[in-house]
Amino acid sequence: DDDRRREEDRRRREEEDRRRREEEDRRRREEEKRRRAEEEARKREEEARRRREREEEQRRREEAEKRRREEEAKRREQMAVMAVRRVIQKVRVSTPEAFDADRAELEDTLRKQLEAMGSNARPLSDEAQSTLKQAQRRIEEINQKRAEEERRRQEEERKRKEEAATVERLMREAGEFVTKCEAKVQEAESAATALADVKGATPETMMEAASSVQKVVDASKSEVQQASQWMKGKSQDLSDNHASRGQMMEFQDIVGKVDAARRSLEKLTEKATATREGANRKKAALNHEAERKSAFEKLDKDEDGELNRTEVIAFAQAVHGFELPEEVLAKVMGVLEPVTYDKFHALHRKIAMAKMEALARVKRAEQAARRKLLEEQRIAAQKVMDGAEQLLTAAEEKVQRADDECRAVVKDGELPAEQLKGVAISSQELAAAAMEELKSVLEQLSKAEADTEAVEELKGFGRREMARMHSRHERAQSRAERIASTAKRSLEQAEAKAFAELDEKLTLSVAAIHRRRVEQGKTAEEVFDEAAAGAAVVSRESFAKWVGELPDVKFSEGQAERLFDHVSEGDEASAGLGKDRFLDITRLFYKCVKGTVANQELSIKSKAVRRLEVGEVLEAVEGPATEPGASLRRVKCKPLGDGGAGWVTIEGNQGTAFLQQYGNFLLVRKERKEQAERAAKEAEKAAEAAQAEEAPAAAESEDAKMEAEVDEGAPPEDAKVEAEVDEG
C-alpha cells in the first residue's frame, strides 16, 4: 500500500510537472506572439508617423512659399502706395509756383504705379483727385491772401505817409507855441526887475509896482495856459500817428519847456505877492506904531513922557485885564523905570508874562486838585473791583464744592434715595448761593465800569482786570447753571428713586402681610385690628412699628414712616389709615406670565372656571395654600375685569411660573386709570371719525332731497330769478 501511494504520488507530481511545462510553453508562445504583434504595430505606427511628418513638412514648405509670394506682392504694393502717397503729400503742401509741376508728377506716378498698387489703386486714385481739388482751392486762397496782403501793404504805406505829415504838423505847431511862451516869460521877467527897486519905498509905491508886474505875469500865464491845454491831448495824437521815439522825446522836451515857463511865471507871481504882502506888513507896522504912540500918550496923564506906577497899574488893568500885584509892579519898575515910549513894548511883554505866570499857578493848583480827585475815584473803583474779586472767588469756591458733590453723585449712582436727595439739595443751594454772588459781582463790575467811563482820565482803568473777571464770571455762571440743572435732575431722580423704593417696600410688605396672615389663619379685618392695636385707625407710629416687625422686610431709619406717608391720602397722614384704606393698600395682586386655568376648588382636578391669558392681572382673595398630595402652591384669585374667582397654580412641580406677584394697589390703580383714559380718548377719536364719515352721507341725502323737490315742480332759486327778470 505504501508503494502504491508513493507511485501514485510520483505519477501525480509528474503529471503536474507536465501540465506546468505545457502551461509555461503556452504562455511563452502567447508572449512571443503578442510581442511580434506589438512590434509590427509599432513599425506600422512609426511608418505612419514618418509619412505624416513628410506630409506636414511638405505642407509647411508650400505655405511658406505661398506666404513669401504674398508678402512680396504686398511689399511691392506697399512700396507703390508709399510712392503715390509721398507725391500726394507733396501736392498737399505745394506752393503756387510749384503746383503745376507737382500735379504732373502725381499724374505720372499714378500711371506708373497703377498695376503695382493692386486693390489700393481705386482708393488712392480717388484720394489723389480729392487732394488735387483741395490743393487747387488752397492755391487759390493763397493767391487771394497774397493779393489782399499787397493791398493792405499799400494801404499801410499811404497811412504811414499821412501819419508822418500829421506828426510833422504837430511838431511844428508845438515849436511855435514854445517860442511864444518863452517870449512871454522873458517879457514878464523884464517887468519883474522893477520889484527890486521899490524895497525901501512907501507901501503905496510897492503895491503899485507889484500890481503892474502881476498884470504882465497874468497875460503871460494866459499864453502858457493855452499852450499847456493844447499839448495835453497832442501826446496821444502823436502816439496814435506812430511818431518815432526821437519825435516823442522832442515833444516831451517841448512840453518840459512849457512847464518850465509856467513855473517861472509862478515864481514871478510869488515875488509880486511877496512884495504886496511886504507892503501890507509895512503899512500895518506903521499903523501899529502910530496906535502904540497914541496909547502911550493916553496913558501918560501928566504928559511928562514917562509912565509912573499908577499909570502902569492902569495899563495892566485896561489892556491885559490883570490886577498887577505890588511885588510884580516893584520888580517891573525896578527894571524899566523910567518907563518911556522906547520901553513901552518891553513893559507890555513883562506884564503879559506876569499874567501868564499867575494863570499858570492857578492852573497848576486846579490840576493838583483834579489829580487828587482822580486818585480818590481810582481808589474807590479799585475797592469796588477788589470786592467783586472777593465775591467772585467765593462764588467760584461754592461752584467747585457743588460740582464736586454732583460728580460724586454721578460717580456713585447706587446711593440711597434719601442720601441722593440730600446731596442734590445741597448742590442746588450751593449753586443758587453762587449765582446770587455772581449777580452781585456783575452789578459791582458794572458800577466800576460806569464810574471809570464817566471820567475821561479814568477811561480804560482796570479794563484788562475787569475783562478777566468778566471771563471768570461767565465760566462760573455757566458752571453754576449746569450744576443747578444737574442737581435738579438728580433731585428728580432721587424723588423717583425714593418713590420706587417705597413702592417696592410696599409690594414686599403686602407679600409678607399675606404670608403671615395665612400662617396665622387670620382674616384681613383681624390683620387691621392687629395693626391698629385696637384703635379705629392705624396711626403713623403704629404702622411704622407694625411693618417694622414683618419678616423678610428690612426698613432703614425713617423708611417705615415714609412708607406710611406714601400710602396715605388727604388727611390720613395726620388722622391715620382707616380700615377701608388699609384693606386697599394690603391687597395682593398677581400677573399671569404663562397661560393656565382657574379651578373652582383648591384641587387642580376640580372643575375649571376660566382660562387665564398672559398679562392678565388678578387679585388674591384667599391663600396662597398648598394642594394636599400635589405639593403645588395655589392661590384663589379674581380677575380685575369680569369673570369669577378661582384657584390658580403659582408655580408648577418643574419650576414653571404661572403667576408672579405684581406691584401693589397704588400701581394697579394708576395703570387702570391710565387704561380708562386711553380707552376714553380712543372712543372719542372713533366717534369723531364716525361723525366725519356721516357728514358727507347727510350732505348727499340733502342734495337728493332738493333734486326730488325740483323734479316735483318746485321752482329752484335760479328759475325764480329768471321768471322775475322776464316779468320785468
C-alpha positions in Angstrom: 0.0 0.0 0.0 2.8 2.4 0.8 4.5 1.6 -2.5 1.2 2.2 -4.4 0.7 5.5 -2.6 4.2 6.6 -3.4 3.8 5.6 -7.0 0.5 7.5 -7.2 2.2 10.5 -5.7 5.1 10.3 -8.2 2.7 10.0 -11.1 0.7 12.9 -9.8 3.8 15.0 -9.4 5.0 14.1 -12.9 1.5 14.9 -14.3 1.6 18.3 -12.5 5.1 19.0 -13.8 4.0 18.2 -17.3 0.9 20.4 -17.1 3.1 23.1 -15.7 5.6 22.9 -18.5 2.8 22.8 -21.1 1.3 25.9 -19.5 4.7 27.7 -19.5 5.2 26.7 -23.2 1.8 28.1 -24.0 2.4 31.3 -22.1 5.8 31.7 -23.9 4.2 31.2 -27.3 1.5 33.7 -26.5 4.0 36.2 -25.2 6.1 35.8 -28.3 3.0 36.2 -30.5 2.0 39.3 -28.5 5.5 40.7 -28.7 5.7 40.2 -32.5 2.2 41.7 -32.9 3.2 44.8 -30.8 6.5 45.1 -32.8 4.6 45.0 -36.1 2.0 47.5 -34.7 4.9 49.8 -33.6 6.6 49.6 -37.0 3.3 50.4 -38.7 2.8 53.4 -36.3 6.4 54.6 -36.9 5.9 54.3 -40.7 2.6 56.3 -40.4 4.3 58.9 -38.2 7.1 59.4 -40.7 4.6 59.6 -43.6 2.6 62.3 -41.6 5.8 64.2 -40.8 6.8 64.2 -44.5 3.4 65.4 -45.5 3.4 68.1 -42.8 6.9 69.2 -43.9 5.7 69.5 -47.5 2.6 71.4 -46.4 4.8 73.8 -44.3 7.1 74.4 -47.3 4.2 75.1 -49.6 2.6 77.5 -47.0 5.9 79.3 -46.5 6.3 79.7 -50.3 2.8 81.0 -50.5 3.4 83.5 -47.7 6.6 84.6 -49.3 4.9 85.3 -52.6 2.0 87.1 -50.8 4.5 89.1 -48.7 6.5 90.0 -51.8 3.3 91.1 -53.6 2.2 93.0 -50.5 5.6 94.7 -50.2 5.5 95.8 -53.9 2.0 97.1 -53.3 3.1 99.0 -50.2 6.1 100.5 -52.0 3.8 101.6 -54.8 1.3 103.0 -52.3 4.1 104.8 -50.4 5.4 106.3 -53.6 2.0 107.6 -54.6 1.3 108.9 -51.0 4.6 110.8 -51.0 3.6 112.6 -54.1 0.1 113.2 -52.7 1.6 114.7 -49.6 3.9 116.9 -51.8 0.9 118.2 -53.6 -0.9 118.9 -50.3 1.9 121.3 -49.3 2.7 122.6 -52.7 3.2 126.3 -53.3 1.6 128.3 -56.2 4.9 128.3 -58.0 5.5 124.5 -57.8 1.8 123.4 -58.1 1.8 122.6 -61.8 5.0 120.5 -61.6 3.7 118.6 -58.5 0.4 117.9 -60.2 2.2 116.5 -63.3 4.4 114.3 -61.1 1.3 112.9 -59.3 -0.4 112.0 -62.5 2.8 110.4 -63.9 3.3 108.4 -60.6 -0.3 107.2 -60.6 0.1 106.0 -64.2 3.3 104.1 -63.5 2.2 102.5 -60.1 -1.3 101.7 -61.1 -0.7 98.0 -61.6 1.5 97.6 -58.6 -1.0 99.1 -56.2 -3.5 96.3 -56.7 -6.7 96.8 -54.6 -5.4 100.2 -53.4 -5.4 101.7 -56.9 -9.0 102.9 -56.9 -9.0 104.4 -53.4 -5.6 106.1 -54.0 -6.8 107.5 -57.3 -9.9 109.0 -55.6 -7.7 110.4 -52.8 -5.3 111.9 -55.4 -8.2 113.6 -57.2 -9.6 114.9 -53.9 -6.1 116.1 -52.9 -5.7 117.9 -56.3 -9.1 119.7 -55.8 -8.1 120.7 -52.2 -4.7 121.8 -53.3 -6.2 123.9 -56.1 -8.5 125.6 -53.6 -5.6 126.2 -51.3 -3.5 127.7 -54.0 -6.4 130.0 -55.0 -6.8 131.0 -51.3 -3.0 131.7 -51.1 -3.1 133.8 -54.2 -6.1 135.7 -52.8 -4.3 136.2 -49.5 -1.2 137.5 -51.3 -3.3 140.0 -53.3 -5.0 141.1 -50.0 -1.7 141.5 -48.3 -0.4 143.6 -51.2 -3.5 145.8 -51.0 -3.0 146.0 -47.2 0.6 146.9 -47.6 -0.2 149.7 -50.0 -2.9 151.0 -47.6 -0.5 150.9 -44.7 2.1 152.8 -46.7 -0.4 155.5 -47.5 -1.5 155.6 -43.9 2.2 155.9 -42.8 2.7 158.9 -45.1 -0.5 160.6 -43.7 0.6 159.9 -40.1 4.1 161.3 -40.8 2.6 164.5 -42.2 0.4 164.8 -39.1 3.3 164.3 -36.8 5.4 166.9 -38.7 2.5 169.4 -38.4 2.0 168.8 -34.7 5.7 169.2 -34.0 5.8 172.4 -36.0 2.8 173.9 -34.0 4.4 172.8 -30.7 7.6 174.6 -31.6 5.6 177.8 -32.4 3.8 177.5 -29.0 7.0 177.1 -27.0 8.6 180.1 -28.8 5.6 182.3 -27.8 5.8 181.1 -24.2 9.5 181.8 -23.9 9.0 185.3 -25.3 6.2 186.0 -22.8 8.3 184.7 -19.9 11.1 187.0 -20.9 8.8 189.9 -21.1 7.4 189.1 -17.5 10.9 188.7 -16.1 11.9 192.1 -17.6 8.9 193.7 -15.9 9.7 192.0 -12.6 13.1 193.7 -12.3 11.2 196.8 -11.0 10.3 195.0 -7.8 13.9 195.1 -6.6 14.0 198.9 -6.9 11.0 199.5 -4.5 12.1 197.5 -1.4 12.7 200.7 0.6 9.9 202.7 -0.9 6.5 203.6 0.7 3.8 200.8 0.9 1.8 202.5 -1.8 4.7 202.5 -4.2 5.4 198.8 -3.5 1.7 197.9 -4.1 1.6 199.8 -7.4 4.8 198.1 -8.7 3.5 194.6 -7.6 0.2 195.2 -9.4 1.9 196.3 -12.6 4.1 193.2 -12.6 1.1 190.9 -11.8 -0.8 192.2 -14.8 2.1 191.3 -17.1 2.5 187.9 -15.5 -1.2 187.2 -15.8 -1.1 188.0 -19.5 1.9 185.7 -19.9 0.2 182.9 -17.9 -2.8 183.0 -20.3 -0.5 182.3 -23.2 1.3 179.5 -21.3 -2.0 178.0 -20.2 -3.3 178.0 -23.7 -0.1 176.2 -24.8 -0.4 173.6 -22.0 -4.0 173.0 -22.8 -3.2 172.4 -26.5 -0.4 170.0 -25.6 -2.4 167.8 -23.2 -4.1 165.8 -26.0 -1.4 166.0 -28.6 0.9 163.4 -27.0 -1.8 160.8 -27.5 -2.3 162.1 -31.1 1.4 161.6 -31.8 1.3 158.1 -30.3 -1.8 157.3 -32.4 0.0 158.5 -35.5 3.1 156.3 -34.7 5.5 159.1 -34.1 9.1 158.0 -33.8 10.9 157.7 -30.5 13.0 160.7 -31.3 9.9 162.8 -32.2 8.2 161.7 -28.9 11.3 162.7 -26.9 11.5 166.1 -28.8 7.8 166.7 -28.0 8.4 165.8 -24.3 11.2 168.4 -24.3 8.8 171.0 -25.7 6.3 170.1 -23.0 9.0 170.4 -20.4 9.9 173.9 -21.7 6.3 175.0 -21.4 6.2 173.6 -17.9 9.4 175.5 -17.1 7.8 178.7 -18.5 4.8 178.1 -16.2 7.0 177.6 -13.2 8.9 180.7 -14.0 5.7 182.7 -14.1 4.6 181.1 -10.8 7.8 182.3 -9.2 7.3 185.8 -10.6 3.7 185.7 -9.2 5.2 184.7 -5.8 7.6 187.6 -6.0 4.8 190.0 -6.7 2.7 188.5 -3.9 5.6 188.8 -1.5 6.1 192.4 -2.5 2.4 193.1 -1.9 2.4 191.3 1.4 5.6 193.2 2.5 3.8 196.4 1.6 0.8 195.4 3.7 3.1 194.4 6.6 4.9 197.6 6.4 1.7 199.5 6.3 0.4 197.5 9.3 3.6 198.1 11.2 3.4 201.9 10.6 -0.3 201.8 11.7 0.6 199.7 14.8 3.4 202.1 15.7 1.0 205.1 15.5 -1.6 203.2 17.6 1.1 202.4 20.2 2.2 206.0 20.4 -1.4 207.1 20.7 -2.0 204.5 23.5 1.2 205.7 25.4 0.1 209.3 25.1 -3.4 208.3 26.5 -1.8 206.5 29.5 0.7 209.4 30.2 -1.9 211.5 32.0 0.7 214.0 33.3 2.2 214.3 29.8 5.8 214.0 31.1 6.8 211.4 28.6 7.1 208.7 31.3 4.6 206.2 32.9 4.6 206.3 36.7 3.4 203.4 38.9 -0.2 204.4 38.9 -0.2 204.7 35.1 1.5 201.2 34.8 -1.2 199.6 37.0 -4.0 201.3 34.9 -2.3 199.9 31.7 -2.2 196.4 33.1 -5.9 196.5 34.1 -7.1 198.1 30.8 -5.0 196.2 28.2 -4.4 192.8 29.9 -7.3 192.7 32.4 -4.8 191.8 35.1 -4.6 193.2 38.6 -0.9 193.8 38.9 0.4 192.6 42.3 2.6 195.0 44.2 5.7 192.7 44.2 5.4 192.3 40.5 5.0 196.0 40.0 8.1 196.7 42.0 10.1 194.2 40.1 8.9 195.7 36.7 9.6 199.3 37.8 13.0 198.3 39.1 14.0 197.1 35.7 12.2 199.6 33.3 11.9 202.8 35.3 11.7 205.4 33.9 9.1 203.9 31.5 9.5 206.0 28.4 7.9 205.2 25.0 11.0 203.3 24.0 10.4 200.8 26.9 6.6 200.6 26.3 6.8 197.4 24.3 9.1 195.8 27.0 6.5 196.8 29.6 3.8 195.2 27.6 5.8 191.9 27.4 6.6 191.8 31.1 3.0 192.4 32.2 1.9 189.7 29.7 4.4 187.3 31.2 3.4 188.1 34.7 -0.2 187.4 33.8 0.7 184.1 32.2 2.7 183.1 35.3 -0.3 183.9 37.5 -2.7 181.9 35.3 -0.2 179.0 35.3 -0.1 179.0 39.1 -3.9 178.9 39.2 -4.0 176.1 36.6 -1.4 174.1 38.5 -3.5 174.3 41.6 -6.6 173.2 39.7 -4.6 170.3 38.2 -3.4 169.2 41.6 -6.9 169.2 42.9 -8.1 167.3 39.9 -5.3 164.7 40.3 -6.3 164.3 44.0 -9.9 163.8 43.0 -9.0 161.3 40.2 -6.8 159.3 42.7 -9.7 159.1 45.1 -12.0 158.0 42.3 -9.4 155.4 41.2 -9.1 154.1 44.7 -12.8 153.8 45.0 -13.1 152.0 41.7 -10.3 149.7 42.8 -12.1 148.9 46.0 -15.2 148.0 44.0 -13.2 145.7 41.8 -11.5 144.1 44.8 -14.9 143.5 46.4 -16.1 142.0 43.1 -12.9 139.8 43.1 -13.6 138.5 46.6 -17.2 137.8 45.8 -16.2 136.1 42.5 -13.6 133.9 44.3 -16.2 132.9 47.0 -18.8 132.1 44.2 -16.2 130.0 42.4 -15.4 128.1 45.6 -19.1 127.4 46.1 -19.4 126.3 42.5 -16.4 124.0 42.9 -17.9 122.4 46.0 -21.3 121.9 44.3 -19.5 120.5 41.3 -17.6 118.0 43.5 -20.8 116.9 45.1 -22.5 116.5 41.8 -19.6 114.5 40.4 -19.7 112.2 43.5 -23.4 111.6 42.9 -22.8 110.8 39.2 -19.8 108.6 40.0 -21.6 106.7 42.7 -25.0 106.1 41.1 -26.1 103.5 43.8 -26.6 105.9 46.6 -29.8 105.5 48.6 -32.7 107.8 47.6 -32.6 109.9 50.8 -28.8 110.4 50.6 -29.0 111.2 46.9 -31.8 113.7 47.7 -29.7 115.4 50.4 -26.7 115.8 48.1 -28.9 117.1 45.3 -30.5 119.7 47.6 -27.1 120.7 49.0 -25.7 121.2 45.4 -28.8 123.2 44.5 -28.4 125.5 47.5 -24.7 126.0 46.8 -25.4 126.7 43.1 -28.2 129.2 44.0 -25.9 131.0 46.5 -23.1 131.1 43.9 -25.4 132.6 41.3 -26.6 135.3 43.8 -23.0 136.2 44.5 -22.2 136.1 40.7 -25.2 138.5 40.3 -23.6 140.9 42.9 -20.3 140.5 41.1 -21.8 141.6 37.8 -23.5 144.6 39.5 -20.2 145.7 41.1 -18.3 145.3 37.8 -21.0 147.3 36.0 -20.7 150.0 38.7 -16.9 150.1 38.4 -17.1 150.3 34.6 -19.7 153.1 34.8 -17.7 155.1 37.3 -14.5 154.9 35.3 -16.1 155.6 31.9 -17.8 158.7 33.4 -14.4 160.3 34.0 -12.3 161.0 30.8 -9.0 160.4 32.6 -10.1 157.1 34.1 -11.4 155.6 30.9 -9.8 152.2 30.4 -8.7 151.9 34.0 -8.8 148.3 35.1 -10.1 147.2 31.7 -7.9 144.2 31.5 -8.6 143.1 35.1 -12.4 143.6 34.6 -12.2 141.7 31.3 -10.6 138.8 33.1 -13.2 138.9 35.9 -16.0 139.0 33.2 -14.5 135.9 31.7 -14.3 134.2 35.0 -17.8 135.3 35.8 -19.1 133.8 32.5 -17.4 130.5 33.2 -18.6 130.4 36.8 -22.1 131.3 35.7 -22.1 128.6 33.1 -20.9 126.0 35.6 -23.4 127.1 38.2 -26.3 126.9 35.7 -25.1 123.5 34.6 -24.7 122.3 38.2 -28.2 123.6 39.1 -29.6 121.7 36.1 -27.7 118.6 37.1 -28.8 119.0 40.8 -32.4 119.4 39.6 -32.2 116.2 37.6 -30.6 114.4 40.5 -33.3 115.6 42.8 -35.9 114.4 40.4 -34.1 111.1 40.1 -33.9 110.9 43.9 -37.6 111.5 44.3 -38.3 108.9 41.6 -35.9 106.5 43.3 -37.4 107.2 46.7 -40.9 106.6 45.2 -39.7 103.3 43.6 -38.0 102.2 46.8 -41.2 102.9 48.8 -43.3 101.2 46.1 -41.0 98.2 46.3 -41.2 98.1 50.1 -45.0 98.3 49.9 -45.0 95.4 47.5 -42.7 93.3 49.7 -44.7 94.3 52.8 -48.0 93.3 51.2 -46.5 89.9 50.3 -45.2 89.5 53.9 -48.5 90.5 55.4 -50.4 87.9 53.3 -47.9 85.2 54.2 -48.2 85.9 57.9 -52.0 86.2 57.7 -52.1 82.7 56.0 -49.7 81.3 58.6 -51.8 82.7 61.5 -55.1 81.9 59.8 -56.4 85.5 60.2 -58.8 87.5 58.1 -58.0 90.9 56.6 -60.1 92.6 59.3 -58.2 90.8 62.0 -54.9 92.0 60.5 -56.2 95.6 60.6 -57.1 95.2 64.2 -53.7 93.9 64.9 -52.0 96.8 63.1 -54.3 99.4 64.7 -53.7 97.9 68.1 -57.4 98.0 68.8 -57.9 101.6 67.6 -60.3 102.8 64.9 -57.4 103.8 62.6 -53.8 102.9 62.1 -51.6 105.8 63.2 -48.3 106.7 61.7 -46.4 105.3 64.7 -48.4 102.1 64.9 -48.0 101.5 61.2 -44.2 102.0 61.4 -43.9 99.7 64.4 -46.1 97.0 62.9 -44.5 96.9 59.4 -41.1 97.0 61.0 -41.8 93.7 62.7 -42.7 91.9 59.4 -40.4 89.0 58.5 -38.2 89.2 55.4 -38.7 93.0 55.1 -36.0 95.4 56.2 -36.5 99.1 56.7 -33.9 101.8 57.0 -34.2 104.5 59.6 -37.4 106.5 59.0 -38.3 104.5 55.9 -41.4 102.9 57.6 -42.7 106.3 58.4 -42.1 107.5 54.8 -44.0 104.4 53.6 -47.0 105.4 55.8 -46.9 108.9 54.1 -46.5 107.1 50.7 -49.8 105.2 51.1 -51.8 108.0 52.8 -54.3 110.2 51.1 -55.6 113.6 52.1 -55.7 114.0 55.9 -54.8 110.3 56.5 -51.2 111.3 57.2 -52.3 113.1 60.4 -55.5 111.3 61.2 -54.4 107.7 60.4 -55.4 105.0 58.0 -59.0 103.8 58.1 -60.0 100.2 57.7 -61.1 100.6 54.0 -57.8 102.3 53.1 -55.7 99.8 55.0 -57.5 96.9 53.3 -57.0 98.5 49.9 -53.2 99.0 50.3 -52.8 95.4 51.6 -54.5 93.9 48.6 -52.2 91.3 46.9 -52.0 91.2 43.1 -50.6 88.7 40.6 -49.9 88.8 36.9 -50.3 85.7 34.6 -46.9 85.0 33.0 -47.9 81.7 31.4 -51.4 80.7 30.2 -53.2 78.4 32.6 -56.7 77.8 34.0 -58.5 78.7 37.3 -60.4 75.9 39.1 -63.4 76.0 41.4 -61.6 74.2 44.2 -58.1 74.0 45.6 -57.6 70.7 43.9 -56.2 71.1 40.4 -58.5 68.3 39.3 -61.6 70.3 40.2 -63.8 72.0 37.6 -62.2 74.8 35.5 -63.8 78.2 36.0 -62.0 80.0 33.1 -58.7 80.3 31.2 -56.2 82.9 32.1 -54.2 84.7 29.4 -50.7 86.0 29.7 -50.6 89.6 31.0 -53.9 89.4 32.9 -53.8 91.0 36.4 -55.5 89.1 39.2 -56.3 89.9 42.9 -55.7 87.3 45.6 -58.8 86.7 47.7 -57.6 83.6 49.6 -54.4 81.7 50.1 -51.7 81.0 49.0 -52.3 77.4 50.1 -50.7 74.0 49.2 -52.8 71.4 47.5 -52.8 68.2 49.6 -50.9 65.4 47.9 -49.7 67.5 44.9 -47.2 69.9 46.6 -48.5 72.8 44.5 -48.8 76.3 45.8 -52.1 77.7 44.7 -53.9 80.9 45.3 -57.6 81.9 44.9 -57.8 85.0 42.6 -60.3 87.0 40.8 -59.6 89.0 37.6 -59.7 92.7 37.8 -62.1 92.7 34.8 -65.1 90.4 34.6 -65.0 86.7 35.5 -65.4 84.6 38.6 -62.7 83.8 41.2 -60.8 80.5 41.0 -57.8 78.7 42.3 -54.6 79.1 40.2 -51.3 77.4 40.5 -48.4 79.8 41.3 -45.6 77.6 40.2 -45.5 74.0 38.7 -43.6 71.0 40.0 -40.8 71.6 37.4 -40.4 75.2 38.4 -42.5 76.7 35.7 -44.0 80.0 36.9 -47.7 80.7 36.0 -48.2 83.7 38.3 -45.9 86.4 39.7 -46.6 89.0 42.3 -47.4 92.2 40.5 -46.9 95.6 42.2 -49.4 96.8 44.7 -52.7 98.6 45.0 -51.3 102.1 44.1 -49.6 100.8 40.9 -52.6 98.8 39.8 -55.0 101.7 40.4 -52.7 104.0 38.4 -52.5 101.6 35.5 -56.3 101.1 35.4 -56.8 104.8 35.5 -54.4 105.3 32.5 -56.1 102.5 30.6 -59.5 104.1 31.2 -58.2 107.5 29.9 -56.7 105.8 26.8 -60.0 104.0 26.2 -61.9 107.3 26.5 -59.6 109.0 24.1 -59.9 106.2 21.6 -63.7 106.2 21.9 -63.7 110.0 21.3 -61.5 109.6 18.2 -63.7 106.8 16.9 -66.8 109.0 17.5 -65.2 111.9 15.6 -64.2 109.6 12.7 -67.8 108.2 12.6 -69.2 111.7 12.6 -66.8 112.7 9.8 -68.0 109.8 7.7 -71.7 110.5 8.4 -71.3 114.2 7.3 -70.8 113.5 3.5 -73.7 111.0 3.6 -76.0 113.5 5.2 -75.0 116.1 2.6 -75.7 113.7 -0.2 -79.1 112.9 1.3 -79.9 116.6 1.4 -78.9 117.1 -2.2 -81.0 114.2 -3.3 -84.0 115.6 -1.4 -83.5 119.0 -3.1 -83.4 117.3 -6.5 -86.6 115.4 -5.8 -88.3 118.7 -4.9 -87.2 120.3 -8.2 -88.4 117.2 -10.2 -91.8 117.5 -8.4 -92.3 121.1 -9.7 -90.9 123.3 -7.0 -89.1 126.1 -8.9 -85.4 126.4 -7.9 -83.9 129.7 -6.9 -82.4 130.3 -10.4 -85.8 129.7 -12.0 -87.5 132.2 -9.7 -84.9 134.8 -10.6 -85.3 134.2 -14.4 -89.1 134.5 -14.0 -88.8 137.8 -12.2 -86.4 139.1 -15.0 -88.9 138.0 -17.7 -91.7 139.8 -15.9 -89.7 143.0 -15.7 
